[in-house]
């Protein structure tokens, strides 16, 4: 028998939709938590319709499939009093409630943290919003693209204004949502650990803007330390040189020289050992100060060979580098395949025989990958099972609720 997963026995009531909340609950489902996803009858999570592309058989959008592995879909109309009571009853059987409604949006249904924790003080309630539960922007809606701009990330992403194609760019994946989901999962784990000692739950207040500012990392600290506002540098690094993309004879490659020894090896294997002894380039601090001169020397050298030839030559010499892979090359890469990052999971009821390829969870415990065995659910797939098993509702009661449109 396989060992239990780390979060076995934790039950999560997931009222969230789109990406940040579902990303958090998917990660916890991979870790072994039971996740009950509440969706609107007949429509479900908005991302079910965010296509094309669509899954050929289930017609759910790929976007939905990306963030909802391992969950049970229960359809409940929370605008109806009986639907609200169903959710309150389910919360009594759960350890965690996860939601991303606007501030105060669930209070009118008595599904806010104060109402639910009044009945179950040990409940952990995680609220994800655009701007947090308080402050001048608290009532505003927040979306990843908007927050990438407001939170400073887009001021750092893209080519400088004075160069061709210059201007701010968003990152190609909704990273603010993704980071918020991971912070939410970590906060829930911390609250579960705290509850082990105190017996008390917690209200976790997490905002996209807070997270985006929080992950500015060295760029934020560069500004706070120097007072200088960092700008867009394309693919270059503000603190390390050479650490950027270079054009090759047939495309581009990434060069990430992290220390002076690596730079010396680079110079040796591109047949210019004298550059490593040049006072302008001998140390990283000197290379940062003389960035333009060094890049002007390196650029024409890399254009003399194709990407794969450079990667083979420099990797053998211990100089970190690599190609810029398109998605087809990513999922054909032998290391990606070896590490199990491409998985297949069933969709819908087993008798349907549907499945989908998904991106695997990157976390391993004792050498074993952790991925939920359930694929993303079809809308309402587990409604009867969950409400019957947890709340004891009979088939007749379920039929009545369905006929009324509550489930």
Helices and strands as residue ranges (DSSP letters): E 11-14, H 20-30, E 34-39, G 46-49, H 62-66, E 71-75, H 81-91, E 96-99, G 107-109, H 113-119, E 124-129, H 144-150, H 153-156, H 175-198, E 202-207, H 208-214, H 217-226, E 243-247, E 252-256, H 260-269, H 274-277, H 284-289, H 291-302, H 307-316, E 321-323, H 327-330, H 334-338, E 342-347, G 350-352, E 354-359, E 364-365, E 368-369, H 383-391, H 395-404
